[in-house]
Amino acid sequence: MRVRLPIMLGLLVVILAGSVFALPGTESLHAQQGAMTCPALVDLALERVDNSCSGLDRNSACYGFNNVEASFAREVDPGFFTQPSDRGALTLFERIETAPLDLALEQWGVAVLSAQANLPNTLPGQAVTFLLIGDVTLENEVDEDNAFVPIDPINVITNAAADVHIAPDDSADIIDTLTAGMVLDVDAQSGDGNWLRAIFEDRVGWLQTSAVSPSPLLDDLPMLTSESRSSLQAFSVQTGVRGLQCSEAPSALAIQSPEGIQIDLTVNGADIRIGSTIIMQSISDTEFVIIVVEGHVEIDGVIIEAGQAINAMLDEDGNIISFGEPRPATEEELQIGDLVSLMLSRILDDDGGDDGSSSGQGGDNANGMQCGPNATHTVVAGDTLFAISRRYGTTVEALVAANNIINGNIIVVGQVLNVPCSMGNELPITIINNPPQVGDSPPQIDCTGFRATSPTDGFPFGPVTFFWDPPAAGDFNGFRINVYNERGELVGMFETGDPNATNVIGNMSTIGGGFSFAWEVVALAGGVPVCVSDRISLFRESPPEQGPPPQEEKPKPICGNGKCEAGEDAEYCYVDCGNFA
């Protein structure tokens, strides 16, 4: 397990203490004093990026910290985008690469991009923020000649009550219902012309064209379909793998959408919808992970919530070919989420980050929620400590310490939490790698000792009994075996409702083709996964060889029915076939 304390102390002490920004040209001082430590280099990068890239205009890119390289869609001056603080229009860039950590060179590449994506022009302060840290290569996959370009909206009036949907589809979620006579801004139409994209109360949705008064201007609205993409709304990304030098300086791409607005993106060929802050990392040349830090992500109708992650398998060209099942984010992934949240909150704070939090007496995060000695939060269904800490700009550790919480996974609806601002001096705690759940009463869950035990040497092609060691304590209502194929896809589930069970039988002939599989056991409480074992990877034996199909037995002739049938003769059945002439 990686130590979490050094990065949090290093980052928070520098950030919250309001230290003076270092200026370009001061690196030689560090060289005289010896090589920098990893946390110190991250602190320096944070200061520089905050100073260089705050207040970034929409549809722009910013060179944050050494070293960043780029290729361009057209010819630019030789010195363009070659040093920190350089900025350029997003449409100029074909490819941006940030450098991996190098302590000797005091290098950890950071770039910040601000994209409009599918946001309307009427939300000028809103943008999708891309943060590239460490070894990241980002390629714009949108042909700028065919890119969707949002226009300034036109006014329409509703002629009847109308539902506003999140997408141009009657089955899509309804976000509001409008009354007749309302004046709206609309800036696009669906491919079939039956829907209009409307902007109202800083929200974006779709209503049927028939719900507004006819106007010849409607025909001139650009078509916005599921395939439409603006600059950088479709891209490919590859990062360095984890743990090369230190966990405090990862290689990752982070993306944050405006609060309350969902953004459609095409990532390595796969369509996803985010309403959140997410992180993308390469695990290997063939595997990729998306970590949800805040909000949620929707992929093929599957929702991945904050504190969860989902793995994706890649083909040889780096395109996503399949997704696994949502899973709890690991401690290392949550640690990266803390770093990304800190960096984004600084970059997106146009006042330079001086929010008063350096005194520990109160600070606002990007959502405007304030932590402090008198701040409290009442837990509601769906809350987690992780989400609350992000909302108030504090840390899980600070919440646990201030509220004497024993198990960081358990909070209760109606519970009133003190929300102090973190000073970076809390002791680290261990968070079980399961998504924290909120219940009506605090369940006593202790996952200690929970592990899969058998089989460990291979699967038969047929029935097999799975065994496990039970968790130390908990009010469970069953257990489930999950079986995954070699692409990480969930292909089989075998469940028991016995809360005291330590085994269950599953049929490995029913999970599809292939030879390599992995299995895990999940403990359920209230139907929700609360403990998950490590996975065990095994090979499955080949299916039994199929012999020739049995020959169909022909019916034997009946002797004595007065008919001389095939297979009968005078010797076998004289009564039917004898010669009586």
N, C-alpha and C positions, 0 to 999 in steps of 0.2 A: 504494500500500500504506500502511495506517495505521501510525503509530509505536506500538509496544507498550510502550516503556520508561517513559514518564511515568506511566501509570496504575499499573504494577506497583511502581515506586519510591514513588509517592505513597501508594498503599494500604498497602504492606507496611511502610514506615517508620512510618506512624501506628499501624498495627495491632500490629506486633511491638515497637514501642518502648513500648507500654503507656501511651500518653499519657492524661492526665486527661480525663474526659468533660466536654464543654461542657454547660452547663445552659441551659434556656429563658431567653430574655431577653438573651443575649449577642450577638445578631445586630448590635446597634447598633455594637459595636466594629468589626466588619468593614465596616460602612457608613462609619465614620470613616476607616478605612484604605484605602478604595477597594473596587471590585467584586472579589469572590473569583474565583480561577481555577477552571476546571472540576475539576481533580483535587482542589483544596482543598475544594470543595463536596461532592464525593463522599466525601472523608475525614470531613468533618463529619457527613454523613448516616449513614455507617457507625457512627460513635460513638454518635449519637443512637438509631439503631435497636437497636444492641446493648444500650444502656442501657434502652430502652423496652419491647422486645418479647421479651427472653430469658425462657425458662421459660413460654411461652404455653401455656395449657390447651388440651386437645383441644376441637374444635368452637367455637373462638373466633377473633375478628379483633382485630388491633392496629393502631392508627394509629402509623406509624413515624416519618415525617418529612414536613414541609410540602411539598405541600398534598394532603390526601385529602378527598374528598367521598363521600357515600353516600346511598342511598335505602333505605327500610326497609319491611318487610312489615306493620308496624303502627306506631301513633303512639309516638314517643319524646320525651323531654325536649329542648328546643331546644339545649341545650349538649352533648347526647350525641354522642360520637365526633367532636369538633371540634378536638382538639389532640393533639400527640404524647403517647404513653403511654396514651391512652384505649383501652379494650377493651370488647368486647361479644360476646354469644352469636351464633354463626354463623347461626342460624335467623332472626335479626332482619333480616338484610341481603338486599335484592333486587339491589343494584347497588353496586359500589365503583369509584371513579375516582381514579387518582393523577395528579398534575399533571406536565407535561413540564418539562424543565430550563429554568430562567430565572435566569441569573446575577445580574441586577439585583435580583431579588426574593429571591435566595438560596433558590431553590425547586427541589426535585427529589423529587416525591412518592414515598413508600415506604409500603407496607402489608404486613403479614404475616398470613396466615390459617393456621389449623391445623384440618384436617378429618379425621373418622374414615373417610370413604369406606366401603369394604366391609371394614374391619378389625373383628375381633371385640372384644367388651367385655373379654375376658380378656387383651388386650395393652394395658393402660392407658397405658404409656409410649410407645406407637407412634402415629404420626399422619402424615398427608400434609401437607406444608408447601407453601403457596403464597406466593411472594414477588413482589409487584408493584412494579416500579421504573420511574419516568418516566411517560410518557404511556400509561396502560393503563386500559381499561374492561373490567370483569369483571362479568358478569351471571349470577346463579344461575338455572339452568333447571329446577330441581327444585321441583315443587309440594309444599310442606312437609306439606300434608294427606295426600298419598299417598306420602310418602318412606318408604323402608325404614328401620326403627329396629331396630338389633341388640339382642338380649336377652341376659341372663345365661345361660350355657350349662347344660346338664344333663349328668350323667354316664351313660356307656354302657360296656358291656364287649364286646370283640370275641369272637365265638364261633368264629372260624376265622382263619387267616392272610388278610390283606387288603392289597391294594395301595392306596396313597393317591395320588390323581391331582391334578394342578394345577387341573383343572376337572372338573365332573360328566359325564365322557365316558370310555368305555373306551379311546378312541384318544388321550386327552390324556396328556401326559408323566407318568411315575410319579416321585414325589418320595421315597417310602419304602415299605417293606413291613412291616406290623405282624404280630405273632404273636398267637395266640389268648390270651384272658385279660387283655388290656391294658385299662386304664381310660382312657377318653378324655372330653374335653369336646366336645360338639356343640351348635351354636347355630342351625342353619338346615337346611332340606331343599330339594332341587331342586323344580322345578315339578311333576314327575311323581311325587315322593315316593320315587324309587328311589335317591337319593343323600343323604348327610348331610355337612354341613361340619364338619370336626373341627379342633380346636386341640391341638397336642402339641409339646412342646419349642420353644415360641415360634414354631412354624410353623403354617401353615394349608393344609389340603387337603381333598379329597373322597374318601369311601369309600362303597361300596354299602351301602344300608340292611340288606340281608340278611346283612351281615358282622357285625352287632352283635345282641346278645340283644334280643328283642322287649320293648317297653315302651309303655304307653299315653301316656306323655309325648311320644313322638316325633311323634304326630299333632298336638300343639299347637305344634310348632316353626314359625316363620314361613317362608314360601316365599321363597327367594332365587334369582332367575332372571337371565338375561343382561340383562333390561330393568330390573331393580330398581336404584334409585339412592337414596342417602342425600343429605343436604344438601351441595350444591356438588359432588356427584359427576358432575353434568351441568352444563355452563356454556358460555357463549359469551364470547369474548375478542377484543378489537381493540387494537392498539398503534399508537403513532406510528411512522413509517418511520425508517430509519436515517440517521445522518449529518447531522442537522439543525443541531446546534451543535458537539458534540464526541463522539468515540468513547468517551471515558471514562465518560460518563453516558448509557447507552443507555435505550431504552424497551423493556421486555420483561416477560414473565411466566415465572417459573421455578417448577417443581414438583419436589419431592423426595419419593419414597416411602421407607418404612422399608427398611433393608437386608435383602435376602433375601426380600421379600414383594412380589408383583405386585398392582398396583391397576388396576381397570377404571375408565375415565373416558369420558365422552361430551363431546367438544370440538367446538364449532360443528357439532353434528349428527353427527359421526363418532366411532365407538367405537375407542378405543385402549387398550392395556394397557402399563403402565410398571412397570419394576422398576429404577428409576434416578433420575437427576437430568436433567431436560430443560428446555429453554428454548423459548418460543414468541414469535414476532415477526411482525408484518405487514410484508411487503415492499411491497405496494401495496394498493389497495382490493380487488383480485381475487386476490391471492397471499399466501401465508402460509408460514412455515418452522418446522419443529420440529428443534431441535438437541439431540443426545444428548450430555450431558456425562459421565455415568457410567452403567454398566449397559447396558440396551438398551430399546428400545420395539418392540412388536409391533402392526402395522397390517395387517389383512386377511391374516394369515399371513406377512407380510414382516417380517423382523427388521432393525432399524436399530441398529447397534452404537455404542459410545462413540467420539467423534471423527467421527461421520457426521451428516448432516442429510437431511431429506426435505422437499420443497416440496409445497404443497397449493394447488389452485385453488378459489376461492370464487365463489358466485353473488352476485347483487345484494343478497341478504339477509344475506350474510356466512357462509353455510353452506358447509362443505367438500363439493365435488362430485367431486373426484378427487385422487389422490396421484401424484407423480412417482416416480422410482426413487431409492433411497438414494444419496447422493453424499458425497464428502469435505467436511467442514466447512471453511469458509474461515478465514483467519487472524483476520479480524474476529469471526467467530462463536466461535472458540476463545478469543479475548480476552474476550468477554462471558462465556464459561463460567468463566474464571478469576475474574472479578469476582463472579459468582453464587456460586461455591464458597466464596469468602472470606466473603461476607455470610452464607450459610447456616451455615457452620461457626461463626461468631460467635453468630448468633441461637440455634442449637441447643445451645450450650454454656451450661448453667445456671450455671456457675461464673463467668460474666462474661467468659470468653475468656482468663483468665490461666492459660495452660497451660504456661508456662515457655518458650515459643518465643521470647519477646522477647530472651532471652539468646543465642539461636542454639545452645544446648547440648542441645536436644531438645524436641520438642513432639508431642503426640498430636493426631491429627485425629479426625473423627467416628467413624472405624472402629477407633480405638484403636491404630493403627499409629504407631510413633514414628520421627521423623527425628532426625538428630543426627550428630556427628562419627564415631561408631563404628557407625552404623546401616548395614546392607546389605540388599540384596534379590536373590534368585536368580531370574532370568528363567525363566518357564514359557511354554508355548504359549498364545497368546492375549494375552500382555502387550503393552502399549504404554507409551512414556514418559509419555504423557498420563494413562493410567489409573494408573500407578505413582505419579505426582506427586500425584494426587488421593487415592490410598490412604494416603499418608504425610503429606499436608498440606504438601507442598513445591511446587516448580515444575519445569517441563520445563527451564528455563534452568539451574537449580541442578544437576539431574541431568547435563545435557550438560557443564557446566563441570567437575564433580567427577570425571567418568569419561572426559574427553578424547574425547567422541563427535564424530565429524566430521559424520555425517549423522544428524539427529535422528529419521529415519524407520526406522533400522535398529538393532535389537538382536537378540541371538542366544540361543536356548534354552540354559540353563546358565550364561550370563554372570552374574557377580556384580557388582552395581552398588553404589557408595557412595551413600547417601541422606542428604545434608546438609539442614539446614533453611535455607530461603532467607532471606537478610538484605536482599533488595531491591536489592543492588548488582551483580548479574550483568549482563553485557552481553547485549542482545537477540540472538537467533539467528533464522534463517529456517527455518521448518518448511514443507516442500513440502506442498501441499494435497492429499495422498493419505492414506488411513488407513494408519498405520504397521503393518507386518506383521512377525511374528516367524518366522524360518526356521531350518533346521538349520545353515546356514552363511551368512555375511554376503554377500548378493548386492551387486554393485557397480552401483548404479542412479544415473544422472545424467540427469534429465529436461530438462536445458538444451537449448534449441533445438527442442523437440518442439512442433509446431503443425500444425493443419489448414491446407491451402493451396488446395485446389480440390475441388469447385466453390465459387465465391463470388458468382456472378451469377444463380443460379436452378437449379432442378431440371427435367429433362425428365420427362414421364410415361412412364417406361420405364427401361432400363438407363442407369447413369451410373458413371463411374470416379471414385472418391474418391482424392485424393492428400494426402500429408502429408510434413513434414520429420521425419526420425527423431530420437529422443533421442540425446544425446551418447554415452552408454555404458550398457550393461546386458546381462544375460544373459536376453534376451527369448525367448518361445516363440510369439509371434504378436501380431496387432493386431486390433482390433474397431472397427467403425463403429457408433455408436449414433445413431438417428434419433428425434427427439421431435416430437410434434404441438404445436399451439398451446396446449394445456392442460398441457404439460410431461410428457405420458405417453410412455413408451418404446413406439414402434410398429414399430420395425425394427432388426435387427442384421445386419451383414454382416462376416464374420470370415475371416481368413487365418491359417494356422498357420506361415507363412514368417517366421522371425525377422528377415529382412533386407528384408521387403517395404516398399514405400513407396506402394502403391496397392492397391485392391481394387474389384471391380465389384459394385454392388448394383442391384436393380430397384426403382425408386421407384413402380411401379404396384402393388406388393404391400403397401403400408403403410397402406391404408385411405383414407377420404375426407378432404377438406380441402385448403387451398391453402398454409398457412403451416407451415413445418417448421424444425427446427434440427438440426444434426449436429455430432458431436465424434468424435475418434479416441482410442482407449484402447490403451496398450501393456500387454501381459500378460507376467508372469513367474511361472512355475509355475501358470498359469491364474488368477492374481490380478491385478487392475488395479493398476499401480504408477505410471503416468503418464497424465494426462488432459489433453487440449487444451482451449482455450476453445471454446465453441460458436459456430457460424456459422448465423445465421438467414436462410432463403431462402424464396422462393415457388416452388411447383411449378406447371408449366404445366397447363392444362386437359386432360382426357383427350380423345383424338381423337373427332370426331363419328362416330356410328355410322350408316351408310347403311341403306337398306331391306334387309331380309333377302333373300338370293338366292332367286329363284323355283326351286322344285323342277322339275327337268327330267323331263318325262314320257317313259317308254320309247317308243321308236319301234316301230311295228308291223313285224312280220316278213313280208315278201312271200314266198309260196311254201310257207307252212305249212298251206295248205288251209283257212284261216279268214279270212273277210272281217271284219277288225277295225276299230275306230274309227280314223279317219285314213287308211283305205285306200278306194279306189274302183276302178272298172273301168279308169280311165285310169292310175292309179298302179300297180295290181297286178291286171292282167286275169286272171291265173291263179287268183287267190283270189276276185275279185269279179265276173268277167265273167259275162254271161248265156249259159249253155250250153243253154238250152231250145230 
